[in-house]
Amino acid sequence: MPRFLSGLRTYGTVTHAAEAAGIGRRTAYDRREKVQAFADLWDDAQLGATEDLELSVFQKAKDGWQQEVYFQGEQCGTRTMFAPQLATFMLSSRKPEMYNRPSHDALAVAAAQQQDSHEVQFFPDPDAAKKAAESKGDD
């Protein structure tokens, strides 16, 4: 089953690993259930695939990637592409206390709900939400 484990590390899915090894998925799962050493190697292969993916996502978030640019069907250059959502995802998963903070909009809705109001107002500006909450207390 070394080809299966290698495929699992490379592709990250049981289906693709089984295809690469020329075995059925059920065969792999049966062996996993019966042989603890194989199950341990399986877990290691999946962890390795996940770490490879993390590295790829991190590099793309940090450095971007090159994309070919075409004009009239001919490549005329390249440009560096970035995906800010990758950086956001990485930061929020690694430092949730810093990057998973509620937005100002969510705080405004929560403040309105906290006033025992049956009407929830949306305040895109946090200062407007604060003023509305203060004026509600004056009633």
Number of C-alpha atoms within 10 A of each C-alpha: 13 10 15 23 24 18 23 26 23 18 17 20 13 21 17 16 23 21 14 17 18 12 15 13 16 12 10 21 12 10 14 17 10 10 10 11 11 17 16 12 14 20 16 15 21 22 15 16 20 16 13 15 13 13 12 12 18 17 14 18 20 14 13 16 14 13 11 12 12 11 8 6 7 9 10 10 11 12 11 10 14 15 14 13 10 16 17 14 16 17 15 15 13 11 10 12 9 10 14 13 11 9 10 15 15 14 18 25 17 15 20 21 14 12 13 9 11 9 9 15 15 16 19 15 11 18 12 13 22 16 11 16 16 11 10 12 9 6 5
